[in-house]
Amino acid sequence: MIEVLFVLIVTAMAASLLGVFLVLRGMAMVTDAISHTILLGIVLAFFVTNDIRSPWLIIAASLVGLATVYIIELVSKTELIRQDAAIGFVFTALFAIAVILVSKFAGNVHLDMDVVLMGEVIFAPFNRIDILGVSIPNALWQLSIILLINIAFVTLFYKELKVTSFDPKFAYIAGFSVALIHYGLMTLVSVTAVAAFDAVGSILVINFFVAPALTAYLLVRRLGAMIGLAIAFAVLNSVAGYFISFHFDLSVAGTTAFVALITFMIVFLFNSKGFIIRRIQKQHQKKTFSRAMIMMLMNEASHESLSQKEIMSHFNLSEAQFNRHISYLIANEYMEKDEEKYRLTRRGEEFTHYTRLKYELPA
């Protein structure tokens, strides 16, 4: 079943490549809307063609995806409601229409709602196509072509995508066709979402678009590096999700999405500017400030030596906090203990003098 892994990797790469620009443009939730509303295009095209494998399904679904973006922008430009509210309203309305049509008029077609929502990539190898005498999964063939198209689009319009993503106002003034690039990107997002529909399902399409790009965004700011990292995370998540799902007999697409969440959380918590590192730095800064204030107090002429009770009372410290601070100051030779009193060493005096000069504090 190595073909399943290939389908998963190609799907994730094709989606994550475009996902970088969606994240930079603040349009992550628009992909969620598209991944749901394309079902309406698939259903309508099926009613016309009566063929679940007709290429018109992809065309119709892509058009509905573009219509979704246009309607969201049209509603949000009225300034009567915010964009996030417009996204929620439009995609739920169009998706609800599709669900009603499927349940009412396509009961005998294998548009099963569980598969529509969750997807099942292990079925991809059963639908095959012969290419130059070689039989490969149709999903792999379609998504490989779309991946190449996405790569070509990003390569040819890299400068335009970069400028319009980071500074659309400047791009407009500089003469770039902002609307053309925007709708070109949205067209490829719609086509990619449609092709990925069978493999990962409607709900999980958004994960492949956004999760690798968001993870890369936490680590780098250069666009080229972000694209490379996003694709690398997409491949990593796919490979890990594939093997974990087969080992524990789980949904491949669902497990891959969960692995993407774990990858994101690890980077979010432990990167150099992550949540945990920042908390550690904040605690370290708090301790450093408290110790500096203790030494500044003792550097005053009236407080050359202080007892434990006086220091604890002045800074409202518990005994445990006092012991931690004083142990550090004595161990690093900033302070010494003389009977029941504490006084600064020469190093401590030099430190407080330097601190006053650095921050221009009064003596």
C-alpha atoms as a printed R data frame, in Angstrom:
    type eleno elety resid chain resno       x      y       z
1   ATOM     1    CA   MET     A     1   0.000  0.000   0.000
2   ATOM     2    CA   ILE     A     2   2.946  2.323  -0.626
3   ATOM     3    CA   GLU     A     3   0.747  4.069  -3.212
4   ATOM     4    CA   VAL     A     4  -1.363  5.399  -0.345
5   ATOM     5    CA   LEU     A     5   1.712  7.089   1.098
6   ATOM     6    CA   PHE     A     6   2.554  8.651  -2.263
7   ATOM     7    CA   VAL     A     7  -0.982 10.002  -2.606
8   ATOM     8    CA   LEU     A     8  -0.811 11.435   0.905
9   ATOM     9    CA   ILE     A     9   2.582 13.091   0.334
10  ATOM    10    CA   VAL     A    10   1.631 14.629  -3.004
11  ATOM    11    CA   THR     A    11  -1.659 15.909  -1.562
12  ATOM    12    CA   ALA     A    12   0.068 17.516   1.403
13  ATOM    13    CA   MET     A    13   2.802 19.073  -0.763
14  ATOM    14    CA   ALA     A    14   0.358 20.525  -3.294
15  ATOM    15    CA   ALA     A    15  -1.789 22.026  -0.532
16  ATOM    16    CA   SER     A    16   1.009 23.294   1.719
17  ATOM    17    CA   LEU     A    17   2.755 25.098  -1.144
18  ATOM    18    CA   LEU     A    18  -0.279 27.325  -1.642
19  ATOM    19    CA   GLY     A    19  -1.032 27.344   2.068
20  ATOM    20    CA   VAL     A    20   2.045 29.486   2.730
21  ATOM    21    CA   PHE     A    21   0.512 32.396   0.816
22  ATOM    22    CA   LEU     A    22  -2.901 31.862   2.386
23  ATOM    23    CA   VAL     A    23  -1.397 32.090   5.868
24  ATOM    24    CA   LEU     A    24   0.589 35.221   4.954
25  ATOM    25    CA   ARG     A    25  -2.561 36.838   3.541
26  ATOM    26    CA   GLY     A    26  -4.612 35.965   6.633
27  ATOM    27    CA   MET     A    27  -6.916 33.770   4.558
28  ATOM    28    CA   ALA     A    28  -6.537 30.434   6.348
29  ATOM    29    CA   MET     A    29 -10.244 30.174   7.126
30  ATOM    30    CA   VAL     A    30 -11.176 30.929   3.520
31  ATOM    31    CA   THR     A    31  -9.661 27.561   2.623
32  ATOM    32    CA   ASP     A    32 -11.914 25.985   5.234
33  ATOM    33    CA   ALA     A    33 -14.871 27.562   3.462
34  ATOM    34    CA   ILE     A    34 -13.678 26.399   0.039
35  ATOM    35    CA   SER     A    35 -13.020 22.854   1.272
36  ATOM    36    CA   HIS     A    36 -16.658 22.631   2.342
37  ATOM    37    CA   THR     A    37 -18.445 24.502  -0.423
38  ATOM    38    CA   ILE     A    38 -16.787 22.584  -3.281
39  ATOM    39    CA   LEU     A    39 -19.164 19.761  -2.357
40  ATOM    40    CA   LEU     A    40 -21.960 21.876  -3.813
41  ATOM    41    CA   GLY     A    41 -20.153 22.091  -7.148
42  ATOM    42    CA   ILE     A    42 -19.544 18.341  -7.169
43  ATOM    43    CA   VAL     A    43 -23.202 17.607  -6.446
44  ATOM    44    CA   LEU     A    44 -24.552 20.028  -9.063
45  ATOM    45    CA   ALA     A    45 -22.175 18.725 -11.728
46  ATOM    46    CA   PHE     A    46 -23.139 15.143 -10.885
47  ATOM    47    CA   PHE     A    47 -26.821 15.938 -11.385
48  ATOM    48    CA   VAL     A    48 -25.977 17.214 -14.882
49  ATOM    49    CA   THR     A    49 -23.495 14.513 -15.962
50  ATOM    50    CA   ASN     A    50 -24.721 11.603 -13.816
51  ATOM    51    CA   ASP     A    51 -21.070 10.491 -13.710
52  ATOM    52    CA   ILE     A    52 -19.159 10.650 -10.435
53  ATOM    53    CA   ARG     A    53 -15.820 10.520 -12.334
54  ATOM    54    CA   SER     A    54 -16.626 13.211 -14.875
55  ATOM    55    CA   PRO     A    55 -14.007 16.010 -15.207
56  ATOM    56    CA   TRP     A    56 -16.913 18.454 -15.082
57  ATOM    57    CA   LEU     A    57 -17.111 17.765 -11.351
58  ATOM    58    CA   ILE     A    58 -13.663 19.284 -10.869
59  ATOM    59    CA   ILE     A    59 -14.547 22.271 -13.042
60  ATOM    60    CA   ALA     A    60 -17.850 22.898 -11.264
61  ATOM    61    CA   ALA     A    61 -16.310 22.479  -7.824
62  ATOM    62    CA   SER     A    62 -13.510 24.917  -8.711
63  ATOM    63    CA   LEU     A    63 -16.041 27.470  -9.911
64  ATOM    64    CA   VAL     A    64 -18.019 27.125  -6.683
65  ATOM    65    CA   GLY     A    65 -14.764 27.596  -4.745
66  ATOM    66    CA   LEU     A    66 -14.097 30.829  -6.621
67  ATOM    67    CA   ALA     A    67 -17.695 31.902  -6.115
68  ATOM    68    CA   THR     A    68 -17.262 31.299  -2.389
69  ATOM    69    CA   VAL     A    69 -14.264 33.658  -2.265
70  ATOM    70    CA   TYR     A    70 -16.100 36.279  -4.322
71  ATOM    71    CA   ILE     A    71 -19.260 36.137  -2.189
72  ATOM    72    CA   ILE     A    72 -17.237 36.362   1.055
73  ATOM    73    CA   GLU     A    73 -15.384 39.423  -0.244
74  ATOM    74    CA   LEU     A    74 -18.605 40.961  -1.548
75  ATOM    75    CA   VAL     A    75 -20.336 40.561   1.827
76  ATOM    76    CA   SER     A    76 -17.351 41.729   3.891
77  ATOM    77    CA   LYS     A    77 -16.812 44.811   1.675
78  ATOM    78    CA   THR     A    78 -20.224 46.114   2.715
79  ATOM    79    CA   GLU     A    79 -18.606 46.617   6.172
80  ATOM    80    CA   LEU     A    80 -21.871 45.533   7.745
81  ATOM    81    CA   ILE     A    81 -20.241 42.357   9.090
82  ATOM    82    CA   ARG     A    82 -16.629 41.313   9.610
83  ATOM    83    CA   GLN     A    83 -14.813 38.924   7.278
84  ATOM    84    CA   ASP     A    84 -14.758 36.044   9.773
85  ATOM    85    CA   ALA     A    85 -18.535 36.314  10.174
86  ATOM    86    CA   ALA     A    86 -18.944 36.434   6.382
87  ATOM    87    CA   ILE     A    87 -16.832 33.290   6.013
88  ATOM    88    CA   GLY     A    88 -18.891 31.445   8.622
89  ATOM    89    CA   PHE     A    89 -22.176 32.487   7.066
90  ATOM    90    CA   VAL     A    90 -21.291 31.796   3.419
91  ATOM    91    CA   PHE     A    91 -19.564 28.435   3.775
92  ATOM    92    CA   THR     A    92 -22.145 26.977   6.175
93  ATOM    93    CA   ALA     A    93 -24.991 28.086   3.898
94  ATOM    94    CA   LEU     A    94 -23.477 26.635   0.706
95  ATOM    95    CA   PHE     A    95 -22.317 23.472   2.461
96  ATOM    96    CA   ALA     A    96 -25.783 22.980   3.981
97  ATOM    97    CA   ILE     A    97 -27.337 23.213   0.513
98  ATOM    98    CA   ALA     A    98 -24.931 20.534  -0.733
99  ATOM    99    CA   VAL     A    99 -25.712 18.250   2.206
100 ATOM   100    CA   ILE     A   100 -29.449 18.627   1.621
101 ATOM   101    CA   LEU     A   101 -29.059 17.830  -2.087
102 ATOM   102    CA   VAL     A   102 -26.911 14.772  -1.367
103 ATOM   103    CA   SER     A   103 -29.228 13.364   1.278
104 ATOM   104    CA   LYS     A   104 -32.391 14.079  -0.728
105 ATOM   105    CA   PHE     A   105 -31.492 13.330  -4.350
106 ATOM   106    CA   ALA     A   106 -28.249 11.330  -4.325
107 ATOM   107    CA   GLY     A   107 -29.023  8.632  -1.812
108 ATOM   108    CA   ASN     A   108 -27.928  5.854  -4.165
109 ATOM   109    CA   VAL     A   109 -24.603  7.496  -5.040
110 ATOM   110    CA   HIS     A   110 -21.497  6.778  -2.963
111 ATOM   111    CA   LEU     A   111 -21.236 10.387  -1.759
112 ATOM   112    CA   ASP     A   112 -21.296  9.037   1.781
113 ATOM   113    CA   MET     A   113 -21.303 11.910   4.279
114 ATOM   114    CA   ASP     A   114 -18.746 10.279   6.593
115 ATOM   115    CA   VAL     A   115 -16.323  9.925   3.690
116 ATOM   116    CA   VAL     A   116 -17.128 13.441   2.503
117 ATOM   117    CA   LEU     A   117 -16.210 14.848   5.901
118 ATOM   118    CA   MET     A   118 -13.373 12.566   7.014
119 ATOM   119    CA   GLY     A   119 -12.004 11.121   3.749
120 ATOM   120    CA   GLU     A   120 -10.308  7.754   3.356
121 ATOM   121    CA   VAL     A   121  -7.070  7.784   1.428
122 ATOM   122    CA   ILE     A   122  -6.682  3.998   1.518
123 ATOM   123    CA   PHE     A   123  -9.401  3.783  -1.151
124 ATOM   124    CA   ALA     A   124  -7.383  5.904  -3.598
125 ATOM   125    CA   PRO     A   125  -5.466  2.958  -5.179
126 ATOM   126    CA   PHE     A   126  -8.727  1.260  -6.216
127 ATOM   127    CA   ASN     A   127  -9.506  3.958  -8.781
128 ATOM   128    CA   ARG     A   128  -6.668  3.569 -11.307
129 ATOM   129    CA   ILE     A   129  -5.583  4.962 -14.642
130 ATOM   130    CA   ASP     A   130  -3.084  3.694 -17.243
131 ATOM   131    CA   ILE     A   131  -0.325  6.143 -18.122
132 ATOM   132    CA   LEU     A   132   2.108  4.939 -20.806
133 ATOM   133    CA   GLY     A   133   1.201  1.368 -19.948
134 ATOM   134    CA   VAL     A   134   1.708  1.879 -16.214
135 ATOM   135    CA   SER     A   135  -1.275  1.592 -13.863
136 ATOM   136    CA   ILE     A   136  -1.286  4.201 -11.101
137 ATOM   137    CA   PRO     A   137  -3.985  5.600  -8.789
138 ATOM   138    CA   ASN     A   138  -6.026  8.294 -10.503
139 ATOM   139    CA   ALA     A   139  -5.719 10.532  -7.412
140 ATOM   140    CA   LEU     A   140  -1.922 10.293  -7.578
141 ATOM   141    CA   TRP     A   141  -1.970 11.232 -11.276
142 ATOM   142    CA   GLN     A   142  -4.310 14.197 -10.763
143 ATOM   143    CA   LEU     A   143  -2.567 15.541  -7.683
144 ATOM   144    CA   SER     A   144   0.876 15.161  -9.261
145 ATOM   145    CA   ILE     A   145  -0.239 17.314 -12.197
146 ATOM   146    CA   ILE     A   146  -1.755 19.857  -9.827
147 ATOM   147    CA   LEU     A   147   1.437 19.888  -7.748
148 ATOM   148    CA   LEU     A   148   3.463 20.659 -10.890
149 ATOM   149    CA   ILE     A   149   0.990 23.403 -11.840
150 ATOM   150    CA   ASN     A   150   1.222 24.901  -8.338
151 ATOM   151    CA   ILE     A   151   5.030 24.816  -8.480
152 ATOM   152    CA   ALA     A   152   4.986 26.473 -11.903
153 ATOM   153    CA   PHE     A   153   2.568 29.166 -10.696
154 ATOM   154    CA   VAL     A   154   4.636 29.976  -7.607
155 ATOM   155    CA   THR     A   155   7.863 29.966  -9.615
156 ATOM   156    CA   LEU     A   156   6.559 32.219 -12.399
157 ATOM   157    CA   PHE     A   157   4.757 34.662 -10.114
158 ATOM   158    CA   TYR     A   158   7.015 34.450  -7.057
159 ATOM   159    CA   LYS     A   159   7.763 38.175  -6.974
160 ATOM   160    CA   GLU     A   160   4.125 39.132  -7.486
161 ATOM   161    CA   LEU     A   161   2.927 36.681  -4.833
162 ATOM   162    CA   LYS     A   162   5.547 37.950  -2.399
163 ATOM   163    CA   VAL     A   163   4.681 41.621  -2.834
164 ATOM   164    CA   THR     A   164   0.902 41.130  -2.838
165 ATOM   165    CA   SER     A   165   1.094 38.891   0.233
166 ATOM   166    CA   PHE     A   166   3.231 41.198   2.371
167 ATOM   167    CA   ASP     A   167   2.087 44.631   1.164
168 ATOM   168    CA   PRO     A   168  -0.958 44.603  -1.165
169 ATOM   169    CA   LYS     A   169  -1.294 48.405  -1.072
170 ATOM   170    CA   PHE     A   170   2.269 48.889  -2.287
171 ATOM   171    CA   ALA     A   171   1.706 46.170  -4.914
172 ATOM   172    CA   TYR     A   172  -1.315 48.083  -6.224
173 ATOM   173    CA   ILE     A   173   0.591 51.384  -6.348
174 ATOM   174    CA   ALA     A   174   3.554 49.670  -8.034
175 ATOM   175    CA   GLY     A   175   1.292 48.452 -10.812
176 ATOM   176    CA   PHE     A   176   0.973 44.772  -9.918
177 ATOM   177    CA   SER     A   177  -2.305 43.127 -10.867
178 ATOM   178    CA   VAL     A   178  -3.381 42.322  -7.332
179 ATOM   179    CA   ALA     A   179  -6.803 40.989  -8.342
180 ATOM   180    CA   LEU     A   180  -5.350 38.731 -11.050
181 ATOM   181    CA   ILE     A   181  -2.787 37.191  -8.676
182 ATOM   182    CA   HIS     A   182  -5.403 36.842  -5.937
183 ATOM   183    CA   TYR     A   183  -7.958 35.036  -8.060
184 ATOM   184    CA   GLY     A   184  -5.263 32.969  -9.768
185 ATOM   185    CA   LEU     A   185  -4.178 31.771  -6.333
186 ATOM   186    CA   MET     A   186  -7.775 31.126  -5.275
187 ATOM   187    CA   THR     A   187  -8.425 29.169  -8.476
188 ATOM   188    CA   LEU     A   188  -5.495 26.859  -7.750
189 ATOM   189    CA   VAL     A   189  -6.624 26.533  -4.121
190 ATOM   190    CA   SER     A   190 -10.072 25.461  -5.337
191 ATOM   191    CA   VAL     A   191  -8.684 22.989  -7.885
192 ATOM   192    CA   THR     A   192  -6.262 21.535  -5.333
193 ATOM   193    CA   ALA     A   193  -9.031 21.213  -2.751
194 ATOM   194    CA   VAL     A   194 -11.257 19.406  -5.252
195 ATOM   195    CA   ALA     A   195  -8.526 16.967  -6.247
196 ATOM   196    CA   ALA     A   196  -7.729 16.338  -2.568
197 ATOM   197    CA   PHE     A   197 -11.393 15.829  -1.761
198 ATOM   198    CA   ASP     A   198 -11.389 12.051  -2.275
199 ATOM   199    CA   ALA     A   199  -8.119 11.587  -0.421
200 ATOM   200    CA   VAL     A   200  -8.610 13.592   2.765
201 ATOM   201    CA   GLY     A   201 -12.233 14.675   2.925
202 ATOM   202    CA   SER     A   202 -13.741 18.117   3.337
203 ATOM   203    CA   ILE     A   203 -12.850 18.799   6.968
204 ATOM   204    CA   LEU     A   204  -9.224 17.689   6.719
205 ATOM   205    CA   VAL     A   205  -8.371 19.588   3.522
206 ATOM   206    CA   ILE     A   206  -7.874 22.715   5.632
207 ATOM   207    CA   ASN     A   207  -5.245 20.931   7.727
208 ATOM   208    CA   PHE     A   208  -3.058 20.165   4.726
209 ATOM   209    CA   PHE     A   209  -3.324 23.744   3.505
210 ATOM   210    CA   VAL     A   210  -2.645 25.477   6.794
211 ATOM   211    CA   ALA     A   211  -0.832 23.307   9.370
212 ATOM   212    CA   PRO     A   212   2.579 22.940   7.631
213 ATOM   213    CA   ALA     A   213   2.571 26.618   6.633
214 ATOM   214    CA   LEU     A   214   1.714 27.769  10.164
215 ATOM   215    CA   THR     A   215   4.413 25.542  11.645
216 ATOM   216    CA   ALA     A   216   6.993 26.970   9.242
217 ATOM   217    CA   TYR     A   217   5.783 30.510   9.981
218 ATOM   218    CA   LEU     A   218   6.721 30.075  13.638
219 ATOM   219    CA   LEU     A   219  10.318 29.290  12.687
220 ATOM   220    CA   VAL     A   220  11.246 31.570   9.787
221 ATOM   221    CA   ARG     A   221  10.176 34.847   8.176
222 ATOM   222    CA   ARG     A   222  11.922 34.620   4.791
223 ATOM   223    CA   LEU     A   223   9.405 33.511   2.170
224 ATOM   224    CA   GLY     A   224  11.699 31.043   0.392
225 ATOM   225    CA   ALA     A   225  12.686 29.352   3.643
226 ATOM   226    CA   MET     A   226   9.055 29.270   4.760
227 ATOM   227    CA   ILE     A   227   7.981 27.509   1.562
228 ATOM   228    CA   GLY     A   228  10.757 24.930   1.894
229 ATOM   229    CA   LEU     A   229   9.968 24.269   5.561
230 ATOM   230    CA   ALA     A   230   6.226 24.028   4.922
231 ATOM   231    CA   ILE     A   231   6.763 21.364   2.276
232 ATOM   232    CA   ALA     A   232   9.211 19.531   4.557
233 ATOM   233    CA   PHE     A   233   6.668 19.523   7.404
234 ATOM   234    CA   ALA     A   234   3.971 18.350   4.974
235 ATOM   235    CA   VAL     A   235   6.095 15.358   3.975
236 ATOM   236    CA   LEU     A   236   7.076 14.628   7.585
237 ATOM   237    CA   ASN     A   237   3.471 14.718   8.790
238 ATOM   238    CA   SER     A   238   2.342 12.493   5.926
239 ATOM   239    CA   VAL     A   239   5.003  9.846   6.459
240 ATOM   240    CA   ALA     A   240   4.544  9.794  10.239
241 ATOM   241    CA   GLY     A   241   0.739  9.771   9.943
242 ATOM   242    CA   TYR     A   242   0.842  6.925   7.417
243 ATOM   243    CA   PHE     A   243   2.969  4.576   9.522
244 ATOM   244    CA   ILE     A   244   1.265  5.425  12.816
245 ATOM   245    CA   SER     A   245  -2.192  4.869  11.308
246 ATOM   246    CA   PHE     A   246  -1.266  1.464   9.909
247 ATOM   247    CA   HIS     A   247   0.389  0.410  13.151
248 ATOM   248    CA   PHE     A   248  -2.645  1.305  15.285
249 ATOM   249    CA   ASP     A   249  -5.315  0.661  12.604
250 ATOM   250    CA   LEU     A   250  -6.512  4.278  12.442
251 ATOM   251    CA   SER     A   251  -7.779  6.614   9.723
252 ATOM   252    CA   VAL     A   252  -4.765  7.629   7.635
253 ATOM   253    CA   ALA     A   253  -5.971 11.145   6.872
254 ATOM   254    CA   GLY     A   254  -7.138 11.740  10.435
255 ATOM   255    CA   THR     A   255  -3.894 10.480  11.924
256 ATOM   256    CA   THR     A   256  -1.868 12.631   9.537
257 ATOM   257    CA   ALA     A   257  -3.865 15.688  10.593
258 ATOM   258    CA   PHE     A   258  -3.289 14.817  14.250
259 ATOM   259    CA   VAL     A   259   0.457 14.413  13.654
260 ATOM   260    CA   ALA     A   260   0.408 17.857  12.035
261 ATOM   261    CA   LEU     A   261  -1.170 19.212  15.222
262 ATOM   262    CA   ILE     A   262   1.519 17.578  17.363
263 ATOM   263    CA   THR     A   263   4.269 18.959  15.109
264 ATOM   264    CA   PHE     A   264   2.769 22.433  15.327
265 ATOM   265    CA   MET     A   265   2.428 22.280  19.120
266 ATOM   266    CA   ILE     A   266   6.041 21.143  19.558
267 ATOM   267    CA   VAL     A   267   7.277 24.066  17.478
268 ATOM   268    CA   PHE     A   268   4.814 26.457  19.152
269 ATOM   269    CA   LEU     A   269   5.960 25.498  22.626
270 ATOM   270    CA   PHE     A   270   9.682 24.891  22.178
271 ATOM   271    CA   ASN     A   271  11.031 27.104  19.380
272 ATOM   272    CA   SER     A   272  13.353 29.968  20.328
273 ATOM   273    CA   LYS     A   273  10.392 32.353  20.618
274 ATOM   274    CA   GLY     A   274   7.861 29.743  21.674
275 ATOM   275    CA   PHE     A   275   5.467 29.778  24.595
276 ATOM   276    CA   ILE     A   276   7.559 27.721  27.021
277 ATOM   277    CA   ILE     A   277  10.855 29.412  26.159
278 ATOM   278    CA   ARG     A   278   9.250 32.824  26.609
279 ATOM   279    CA   ARG     A   279   7.821 31.741  29.961
280 ATOM   280    CA   ILE     A   280  11.257 30.552  31.064
281 ATOM   281    CA   GLN     A   281  12.825 33.823  29.901
282 ATOM   282    CA   LYS     A   282  10.139 35.809  31.693
283 ATOM   283    CA   GLN     A   283  10.744 33.932  34.935
284 ATOM   284    CA   HIS     A   284  14.509 34.411  34.551
285 ATOM   285    CA   GLN     A   285  14.044 38.148  33.965
286 ATOM   286    CA   LYS     A   286  11.802 38.371  37.015
287 ATOM   287    CA   LYS     A   287  14.423 36.665  39.196
288 ATOM   288    CA   THR     A   288  17.216 38.830  37.791
289 ATOM   289    CA   PHE     A   289  15.197 41.989  38.455
290 ATOM   290    CA   SER     A   290  14.402 40.950  42.040
291 ATOM   291    CA   ARG     A   291  18.068 40.209  42.781
292 ATOM   292    CA   ALA     A   292  19.146 43.489  41.234
293 ATOM   293    CA   MET     A   293  16.630 45.366  43.394
294 ATOM   294    CA   ILE     A   294  17.941 43.668  46.539
295 ATOM   295    CA   MET     A   295  21.486 44.771  45.679
296 ATOM   296    CA   MET     A   296  20.327 48.290  44.787
297 ATOM   297    CA   LEU     A   297  18.659 48.575  48.170
298 ATOM   298    CA   MET     A   298  21.790 47.418  49.989
299 ATOM   299    CA   ASN     A   299  23.918 49.846  47.991
300 ATOM   300    CA   GLU     A   300  22.165 52.778  49.597
301 ATOM   301    CA   ALA     A   301  24.107 54.457  52.381
302 ATOM   302    CA   SER     A   302  21.424 53.720  54.967
303 ATOM   303    CA   HIS     A   303  21.197 50.035  54.065
304 ATOM   304    CA   GLU     A   304  24.800 48.876  53.800
305 ATOM   305    CA   SER     A   305  23.902 45.746  55.699
306 ATOM   306    CA   LEU     A   306  20.473 44.191  56.181
307 ATOM   307    CA   SER     A   307  19.048 41.247  58.037
308 ATOM   308    CA   GLN     A   308  16.940 38.514  56.532
309 ATOM   309    CA   LYS     A   309  13.801 39.928  58.104
310 ATOM   310    CA   GLU     A   310  14.454 43.412  56.728
311 ATOM   311    CA   ILE     A   311  14.994 42.157  53.158
312 ATOM   312    CA   MET     A   312  11.952 39.891  53.285
313 ATOM   313    CA   SER     A   313   9.773 42.679  54.661
314 ATOM   314    CA   HIS     A   314  10.953 45.283  52.146
315 ATOM   315    CA   PHE     A   315  10.264 43.107  49.069
316 ATOM   316    CA   ASN     A   316   7.422 41.029  50.534
317 ATOM   317    CA   LEU     A   317   9.353 37.794  49.924
318 ATOM   318    CA   SER     A   318   8.561 34.383  51.310
319 ATOM   319    CA   GLU     A   319  11.337 32.514  53.080
320 ATOM   320    CA   ALA     A   320  11.738 30.173  50.102
321 ATOM   321    CA   GLN     A   321  12.057 33.114  47.686
322 ATOM   322    CA   PHE     A   322  14.539 34.833  49.992
323 ATOM   323    CA   ASN     A   323  16.693 31.702  50.254
324 ATOM   324    CA   ARG     A   324  16.768 31.251  46.455
325 ATOM   325    CA   HIS     A   325  17.793 34.852  45.798
326 ATOM   326    CA   ILE     A   326  20.361 35.089  48.596
327 ATOM   327    CA   SER     A   327  21.887 31.691  47.779
328 ATOM   328    CA   TYR     A   328  22.403 32.814  44.181
329 ATOM   329    CA   LEU     A   329  23.889 36.189  45.198
330 ATOM   330    CA   ILE     A   330  26.294 34.629  47.700
331 ATOM   331    CA   ALA     A   331  27.280 31.797  45.334
332 ATOM   332    CA   ASN     A   332  28.111 34.342  42.605
333 ATOM   333    CA   GLU     A   333  30.015 36.587  45.067
334 ATOM   334    CA   TYR     A   334  27.646 39.528  44.829
335 ATOM   335    CA   MET     A   335  26.906 39.365  48.554
336 ATOM   336    CA   GLU     A   336  28.383 38.007  51.766
337 ATOM   337    CA   LYS     A   337  26.953 37.163  55.141
338 ATOM   338    CA   ASP     A   338  28.387 38.763  58.270
339 ATOM   339    CA   GLU     A   339  26.844 37.117  61.305
340 ATOM   340    CA   GLU     A   340  23.095 37.812  60.882
341 ATOM   341    CA   LYS     A   341  23.566 40.626  58.376
342 ATOM   342    CA   TYR     A   342  24.064 40.594  54.614
343 ATOM   343    CA   ARG     A   343  26.265 43.089  52.784
344 ATOM   344    CA   LEU     A   344  27.458 43.622  49.224
345 ATOM   345    CA   THR     A   345  30.874 42.475  48.109
346 ATOM   346    CA   ARG     A   346  33.058 44.623  45.884
347 ATOM   347    CA   ARG     A   347  31.643 42.780  42.869
348 ATOM   348    CA   GLY     A   348  28.103 43.536  44.029
349 ATOM   349    CA   GLU     A   349  28.943 47.221  44.411
350 ATOM   350    CA   GLU     A   350  30.427 47.326  40.920
351 ATOM   351    CA   PHE     A   351  27.325 45.618  39.534
352 ATOM   352    CA   THR     A   352  24.943 48.134  41.121
353 ATOM   353    CA   HIS     A   353  27.125 51.028  39.971
354 ATOM   354    CA   TYR     A   354  27.099 49.709  36.395
355 ATOM   355    CA   THR     A   355  23.320 49.178  36.569
356 ATOM   356    CA   ARG     A   356  22.746 52.775  37.690
357 ATOM   357    CA   LEU     A   357  24.862 54.127  34.848
358 ATOM   358    CA   LYS     A   358  23.251 51.841  32.264
359 ATOM   359    CA   TYR     A   359  19.681 52.790  33.146
360 ATOM   360    CA   GLU     A   360  20.551 56.333  34.304
361 ATOM   361    CA   LEU     A   361  19.177 55.695  37.770
362 ATOM   362    CA   PRO     A   362  19.781 58.237  40.554
363 ATOM   363    CA   ALA     A   363  22.471 57.314  43.055
